[in-house]
């Protein structure tokens, strides 16, 4: 996920740097070098959300005053720096407009039917929550829910597909500092384990009931992934395949 976009294009002997993010109550500071000719400074105009600012630009560094625009916390920002050619313009503190994950989990529950629910407070940015399930000896993304970005109580839910046995699920947000995880929530499913009807296949791989699956070739290439009670294998080449499904990983089947 990208939180800041810096684009540089040259036209009419000028360059444009565009920085996108969200307002978080702090000003942005910019390094403003002298021109390649050594006469004057590089940046000659700054726009905030399309409006020309009155910031003092005639200095080696300056602040883009964001408070004067009446922005609310979390409002989108697009800052345009117009400068002369061949200038090494730098943003000193870009993190102040990066979306920042600050959520605190109040409740996190998972029902026997697979309904995941969580409540948060102290959000300051509308960042997606990524839902992961531990399956086949690794964490797998199973969904995504957009965060509301409100400091007051936020409620979310997601319908997960449980496998047989113990299920473990967590959520996280990704900001410029990295992943920020919730605690894990677990529940034991009463569903019977899924089985493969035959490990020697011709046209289809058939399961005893609907399940999530991944299929790899004997050389380790991912062939197919999805959910269902059977998989069309008519276009598979002859040979061995490794099938992960339900809570089982790497079951060997052979295409005749």
C-alpha positions as CSV (number, residue, x, y, z in Angstrom):
1,X,0.0,0.0,0.0
2,X,1.4,3.4,-1.0
3,X,0.8,6.4,1.2
4,X,2.8,9.0,-0.6
5,X,3.2,9.6,-4.3
6,X,6.0,11.7,-5.6
7,X,5.9,12.4,-9.3
8,X,8.3,14.5,-11.2
9,X,7.6,15.8,-14.7
10,X,9.4,18.5,-16.7
11,X,7.7,21.1,-18.8
12,X,8.4,24.7,-19.7
13,X,11.8,24.7,-18.0
14,X,10.2,23.7,-14.6
15,X,9.6,20.6,-12.5
16,X,6.5,19.6,-10.5
17,X,6.6,17.4,-7.4
18,X,3.3,16.1,-6.1
19,X,2.9,14.7,-2.6
20,X,-0.3,13.0,-1.5
21,X,-1.4,12.1,2.0
22,X,-3.8,13.1,4.7
23,X,-3.8,16.0,7.2
24,X,-2.8,15.0,10.7
25,X,-2.5,18.5,12.3
26,X,1.2,19.1,11.5
27,X,3.0,21.3,8.9
28,X,5.2,19.9,6.2
29,X,8.8,21.0,6.0
30,X,10.6,21.2,2.7
31,X,14.3,21.5,1.8
32,X,14.7,24.2,-0.9
33,X,18.1,24.2,-2.5
34,X,19.5,26.9,-4.7
35,X,19.2,26.6,-8.4
36,X,21.8,24.8,-10.5
37,X,23.1,28.3,-11.6
38,X,23.4,29.3,-7.9
39,X,21.0,32.1,-8.3
40,X,17.9,32.1,-6.1
41,X,16.0,29.1,-4.7
42,X,14.4,26.2,-6.6
43,X,10.8,26.3,-5.5
44,X,8.8,29.2,-6.7
45,X,5.2,28.1,-6.0
46,X,3.4,25.8,-3.6
47,X,-0.3,24.6,-3.9
48,X,-2.3,22.9,-1.2
49,X,-5.3,21.0,-2.7
50,X,-5.2,23.3,-5.7
51,X,-4.8,26.6,-3.7
52,X,-1.7,28.7,-4.0
53,X,-0.1,29.3,-0.6
54,X,1.4,32.4,0.8
55,X,4.3,30.6,2.4
56,X,7.7,32.3,2.4
57,X,9.7,30.4,-0.2
58,X,12.9,32.5,-0.3
59,X,14.9,30.3,2.1
60,X,16.9,27.0,2.1
61,X,14.0,25.4,4.0
62,X,10.4,26.4,4.7
63,X,7.2,25.1,6.2
64,X,4.1,24.5,4.2
65,X,1.5,25.9,6.6
66,X,-1.4,23.5,6.5
67,X,-3.3,24.8,9.5
68,X,-4.5,27.9,7.7
69,X,-6.7,25.9,5.3
70,X,-9.2,24.8,7.9
71,X,-8.5,21.1,7.3
72,X,-10.0,18.5,9.5
73,X,-7.9,15.6,10.9
74,X,-7.9,12.9,8.2
75,X,-8.8,15.2,5.2
76,X,-7.0,14.3,2.0
77,X,-4.0,16.4,1.0
78,X,-2.3,17.0,-2.4
79,X,0.7,19.3,-2.1
80,X,2.2,20.6,-5.4
81,X,5.7,22.0,-5.4
82,X,6.6,23.9,-8.6
83,X,10.3,24.4,-8.9
84,X,13.1,25.1,-11.5
85,X,14.9,22.4,-13.4
86,X,17.6,20.1,-12.0
87,X,16.7,20.8,-8.4
88,X,17.1,18.3,-5.5
89,X,14.0,19.2,-3.6
90,X,13.4,17.1,-0.5
91,X,10.5,16.7,2.0
92,X,12.1,16.8,5.4
93,X,9.2,15.2,7.4
94,X,6.9,13.3,5.0
95,X,5.7,11.1,7.8
96,X,3.4,13.9,9.1
97,X,1.0,13.3,6.1
98,X,1.4,9.5,6.0
99,X,-1.7,7.6,7.2
100,X,-0.8,6.4,10.7
101,X,-2.2,3.2,12.4
102,X,-3.2,4.1,15.9
103,X,-6.2,1.7,16.6
104,X,-6.8,0.1,19.9
105,X,-8.9,-3.1,20.0
106,X,-11.7,-3.1,22.5
107,X,-13.3,-6.4,21.5
108,X,-12.3,-9.2,19.1
109,X,-14.6,-12.2,18.7
110,X,-15.1,-15.2,16.4
111,X,-18.3,-17.3,16.3
112,X,-18.6,-20.9,15.5
113,X,-20.2,-19.8,12.2
114,X,-17.1,-17.9,11.3
115,X,-18.3,-14.3,12.0
116,X,-15.4,-12.2,13.0
117,X,-16.3,-9.0,14.8
118,X,-14.1,-6.3,16.3
119,X,-14.5,-2.9,17.9
120,X,-11.8,-0.3,18.0
121,X,-11.1,3.2,19.3
122,X,-8.4,5.9,18.7
123,X,-8.2,5.5,15.0
124,X,-6.8,8.5,13.2
125,X,-6.6,7.3,9.6
126,X,-9.0,5.4,7.3
127,X,-6.6,2.5,6.7
128,X,-7.8,-1.0,5.5
129,X,-7.9,-3.8,8.0
130,X,-6.4,-7.0,6.5
131,X,-7.9,-10.2,7.9
132,X,-5.6,-13.2,8.1
133,X,-6.2,-16.9,8.9
134,X,-3.4,-19.3,10.0
135,X,-3.7,-22.2,7.6
136,X,-1.3,-24.6,5.9
137,X,1.5,-23.6,8.3
138,X,1.4,-19.9,7.3
139,X,-0.8,-16.7,7.6
140,X,-3.1,-16.3,4.6
141,X,-5.0,-13.1,3.7
142,X,-8.7,-13.9,3.6
143,X,-10.3,-10.5,3.4
144,X,-10.1,-6.7,3.8
145,X,-12.3,-4.2,5.5
146,X,-11.7,-0.4,5.2
147,X,-11.1,1.3,8.5
148,X,-13.3,4.3,9.5
149,X,-10.5,6.4,10.9
150,X,-12.6,7.8,13.8
151,X,-11.3,8.2,17.4
152,X,-14.7,7.2,18.8
153,X,-15.9,3.6,18.8
154,X,-15.7,1.8,15.4
155,X,-17.4,-1.5,14.7
156,X,-16.4,-4.0,12.0
157,X,-17.4,-7.6,11.0
158,X,-16.2,-10.1,8.4
159,X,-17.5,-13.5,7.4
160,X,-14.6,-16.0,7.4
161,X,-14.7,-19.6,6.1
162,X,-13.7,-21.9,9.0
163,X,-11.8,-25.1,8.4
164,X,-12.1,-28.2,10.6
165,X,-10.2,-28.2,13.9
166,X,-8.7,-25.1,15.5
167,X,-9.1,-21.8,13.6
168,X,-6.8,-18.8,14.4
169,X,-7.5,-15.4,12.9
170,X,-6.1,-11.9,13.3
171,X,-6.4,-8.5,11.7
172,X,-3.7,-5.8,11.0
173,X,-3.2,-2.4,9.4
174,X,-0.2,-1.4,7.3
175,X,1.2,2.1,7.6
176,X,4.6,3.7,6.8
177,X,6.1,2.0,9.9
178,X,5.0,-1.5,8.9
179,X,2.3,-3.9,10.0
180,X,0.4,-3.3,13.2
181,X,-1.4,-6.5,14.4
182,X,-4.3,-7.2,16.7
183,X,-4.2,-10.1,19.1
184,X,-5.2,-13.5,17.7
185,X,-8.6,-15.0,18.2
186,X,-9.3,-18.8,18.1
187,X,-12.2,-21.1,17.9
188,X,-12.6,-24.9,17.4
189,X,-14.8,-25.9,14.5
190,X,-17.2,-28.8,14.9
191,X,-17.1,-29.5,11.2
192,X,-15.9,-32.9,10.1
193,X,-12.5,-32.9,8.3
194,X,-12.6,-32.6,4.5
195,X,-11.2,-35.5,2.5
196,X,-10.1,-36.0,-1.1
197,X,-12.3,-38.7,-2.8
198,X,-9.3,-40.0,-4.8
199,X,-5.7,-39.2,-5.0
200,X,-5.6,-40.5,-8.6
201,X,-7.4,-38.1,-10.8
202,X,-8.4,-37.7,-14.5
203,X,-10.8,-34.8,-15.0
204,X,-11.5,-33.5,-11.5
205,X,-10.2,-33.2,-8.0
206,X,-13.2,-34.0,-5.7
207,X,-13.5,-33.0,-2.0
208,X,-16.0,-34.4,0.4
209,X,-17.4,-30.9,0.8
210,X,-16.7,-27.3,-0.1
211,X,-13.3,-26.1,1.0
212,X,-10.6,-23.5,0.3
213,X,-7.7,-25.0,-1.7
214,X,-4.3,-24.4,-3.2
215,X,-2.7,-26.7,-5.8
216,X,1.0,-26.7,-6.7
217,X,2.9,-28.7,-9.3
218,X,5.6,-31.1,-8.3
219,X,8.0,-28.3,-9.3
220,X,6.6,-25.9,-6.8
221,X,4.5,-23.6,-9.2
222,X,1.1,-22.5,-8.0
223,X,-1.4,-24.1,-10.5
224,X,-4.8,-23.1,-9.0
225,X,-6.3,-21.6,-5.9
226,X,-10.0,-21.1,-4.9
227,X,-12.9,-22.5,-3.0
228,X,-15.3,-25.3,-4.0
229,X,-16.2,-29.0,-3.7
230,X,-14.3,-29.9,-6.8
231,X,-11.5,-28.6,-9.1
232,X,-11.4,-28.9,-12.9
233,X,-8.2,-30.7,-13.7
234,X,-8.8,-31.4,-17.4
235,X,-6.0,-29.0,-18.4
236,X,-3.5,-30.3,-15.8
237,X,-0.5,-32.1,-17.3
238,X,0.2,-35.6,-16.2
239,X,2.2,-36.0,-13.0
240,X,2.1,-35.2,-9.3
241,X,0.4,-32.3,-7.6
242,X,0.4,-31.0,-4.0
243,X,-3.0,-30.0,-2.8
244,X,-3.6,-28.0,0.4
245,X,-7.2,-27.9,1.6
246,X,-9.3,-27.6,4.8
247,X,-6.5,-27.7,7.4
248,X,-4.3,-30.1,5.5
249,X,-1.2,-29.1,3.5
250,X,0.6,-30.8,0.7
251,X,-1.5,-33.9,0.0
252,X,-0.1,-35.6,-3.1
253,X,-2.5,-36.4,-6.0
254,X,-1.5,-37.8,-9.4
255,X,-3.0,-36.9,-12.8
256,X,-3.2,-40.0,-15.0
